[in-house]
């Protein structure tokens, strides 16, 4: 009778671990999209202003012709 209890406990622990692993993967996947969207917003800010959002305005780097043409380079797709 005790052997049956040990097997049941092992099975329950395995199921709980599997469910937690699935939930953890879902959380990582969900957060990854937000990070990517935030990076896209920061890059758009850089393209428009010539500096990163967390930099002071004095750090802006100007380019002749602006920054908009960066996306027109060969091999760069949006």
C-alpha positions in Angstrom: 0.0 0.0 0.0 2.8 2.5 0.7 4.4 1.8 -2.6 1.2 3.0 -4.3 1.3 6.2 -2.4 4.8 6.9 -3.5 4.0 6.4 -7.1 1.0 8.6 -6.9 3.0 11.4 -5.2 5.7 11.1 -7.9 3.0 11.3 -10.7 1.4 14.4 -9.1 4.7 16.1 -8.6 5.6 15.4 -12.3 2.2 16.8 -13.5 2.6 20.0 -11.3 6.2 20.5 -12.6 5.0 20.1 -16.2 2.2 22.6 -15.7 4.5 25.1 -14.1 7.0 24.7 -17.0 4.2 25.4 -19.5 3.1 28.5 -17.6 6.7 29.7 -17.4 7.2 29.3 -21.1 3.9 31.2 -21.7 5.1 34.1 -19.5 8.4 34.3 -21.3 6.7 34.2 -24.7 4.2 36.9 -23.7 6.8 39.3 -22.3 9.0 38.8 -25.3 6.5 40.6 -27.5 6.4 43.6 -25.2 10.2 43.9 -25.2 10.2 43.8 -29.0 7.5 46.4 -29.3 9.3 48.7 -26.8 12.6 48.3 -28.8 10.7 49.2 -32.0 9.4 52.3 -30.4 12.9 53.3 -29.2 14.3 52.8 -32.6 11.5 54.9 -34.2 12.4 57.6 -31.6 16.1 57.4 -32.6 15.2 57.6 -36.3 13.2 60.8 -35.7 15.4 62.6 -33.1 18.9 61.2 -33.6 19.3 60.1 -30.0 17.9 57.3 -27.8 15.0 58.2 -25.5 17.1 57.9 -22.3 19.8 60.3 -23.7 19.8 64.1 -23.2 19.1 66.3 -26.2 22.7 67.3 -26.4 23.6 63.7 -27.3 21.6 63.9 -30.6 23.7 63.0 -33.7 22.6 64.7 -36.9 23.0 63.1 -40.2 22.8 64.8 -43.6 19.5 63.9 -45.1 18.0 62.8 -41.7 17.4 59.3 -40.4 14.4 58.2 -42.5 16.5 56.7 -45.3 18.0 54.1 -43.0 15.0 51.8 -43.7 15.5 52.1 -47.4 18.9 50.4 -47.3 19.1 47.2 -49.3 18.2 44.1 -47.3 16.5 46.1 -44.5 12.8 45.2 -44.3 10.3 46.6 -41.8 
